[in-house]
Amino acid sequence: MFGIIAGALQALGYGLYIRQSLKHEIEPNAATWFMFSYGTFLLGVLEFSRGAKLELLYLPAVCATLSIAVAFICWKRGMLRWPEEWQDRLAFLVDVILTICYVGAWFLDEEERGYANLVFLVCSNLTTISSFSPLIRGAKRMERALPWAVWACAYTILGIATFAKGGLWTELMIYPVLNAYLHGRVAWLARSRHTK
């Protein structure tokens, strides 16, 4: 139940964000959204391979699908291009390398593949930090707080669902905890844009 609520909140946040973007109230960071669309899909596959139940995959599925819509808006505006900052290029490159390694891991035996998938999952979550770096740098001038606050709530609820399914000490908890913090941070930074 919590996973479904988290997925619905994620979709609501995207509805708000896409609406604001189409009205030119915000300027999505093209590098970040392109990395989100690719990285979140990979992360969902890795979580599935680590035994995540369907309820825990609604939110990443919504995120991967609708971040493509935001990346498409960036593309239509001519903003989607190769990232300029080295941190952004590195994050994307790491996601591509993880994908190649993940495909290669299918040639390992089942036990080795399980360990490899754990390492890939942790590393994929860590690239989220670098994927957020361009967004955090521009949050005060380019973002609005409401969608990010809704997303932070969605990830918090996903954390509750993850705790209910697997307890606190599971690798699947990294995704909701890290993203609740990062989305909350963008919401906090973006709120100052409209409080002056």
Buried (B, 14 or more C-beta within 10 A) or exposed (E): EBBBBBBBBBBBBBEBBBEBBEEEEBBBBBBBBBBBBBBBBBBBBBBBBBBBBEBBBBBBBBBBBBBBBBBBBBBEEEBBEEBEEEBBBBBBEBBEEBBEEBEEBEEEEEEEBBEBBBBBBEBBBBBBBBBBBBBBBBBBEBBBBBBBBBBBBBBBBBBBBBBEBBEEEBBBBBBBBBBBBBBBBBBBBBBEBEEE
